[in-house]
Amino acid sequence: MARLSRVKVEGEGAFYHLCGRVAGVKGEYPLADKRCRRKIVDFIKLFSKVYCLEVLGFCILGNHYHLVLHMSAPREMSRKELRSRAELLYKETVLDGWLEANWKRFHERIFDVSELMRSLQSKIARWYNVTHNRRGRFWADRFKSVLLEDEKAVFDCLLYVELNPVRAGIVERPESYEGSSLYYREIKDDKWMAPITEIAHRPKRASA
């Protein structure tokens, strides 16, 4: 797979393969619970509306998950658009008290893949710990990020991610696994994801 290992690129759009792994002993699979997987999908949906990104694929397995997405290049945004995104996370009374510096910081944040993953993993960890009366660190280490340099790398990565349940012997057909993007595309609950047919038309990242 033609990929370059890197956390992120600055100032431009890019495709990423992201992965988070749960802390725990061998043989422990907290994400195997269907309710947990559905909740993680809900969180991915939420942050796809807050952050400037497009979800291409994902797969949630017993102790880790994969996420393939395109982060948009930074652009100017009106206060109205910024507020509509911020309202998905914060109450109106909180936003009414924001200063210009707060809005500037939020604007920068929603184009940053590191901020996305920090928000997503914090949200999952808090929900899981509260729901299961659990304390302590939930994620094993910092999320892993791989930059996908070209169209072939993106499609190869999607194939790898969505075939994970088959390789693990969980299902025979990848679209049968309810913790994957392919399942959601199969049941037509995919309007919040980027159409696969449009990947080739995304602007190419400038060569380093």
C-alpha positions, 0 to 999 in steps of 0.5 A: 500500500503506497502510504506515508506514515505521518500524523498529519499535514498542515494547511491543506486537505488530506486523506487519513487512516486513523486507528485507536486501541483500547487499554486492557488485558489480552482477551478483553473486547469492550467494543464487541458489544453491539450497543457500544459499536452503535454508540461509536458510530453515533459519535462518528456521525456527530463529529462528521457534522462538527468538523470539516471532514468526510467519512469514507469508511470505518470498522469497529472491532473488539478492542480497536477501531479503524477510521478512514476520512478526508479532512478538508483544507482550512477555509474562511467561515462565517460566524453563522456556520461556525455557530451552527457547528458549535451548537452541536457540542455546546449549549447556547448560553455557553456560546453567547459568552464566547470571545473572539479568541474562542471562535478563532480557536474553534475555527482552527480546531475543526480543520485539525485531525488531531483535535478530531481524534482527541474529541472523538476518543474523549467522548467514547471514553467518557461514555463507556466509563460512565455507562459501565461504572468504570474508572481509569484510562480507556485508550491504550496509547495515542491514536495512530495516523497514516497519511494516504498519499493517493487514490490507490492508497485510499481504496487499498486502505478501505478494502483492508479496513472493511475486510477486517471482520472477515479476516477475524472470522466474525462474518463471512461477508463484510457487509454483514458486520454491523460495526462497519461502514460497508454495513451502513452503506448496504442498509442505505444509512450512508447519507452522512458518509462521502460517496465512494464514487466521488473519491477520485474527484477530490483535490490532490494533495500537493507533493511535499 
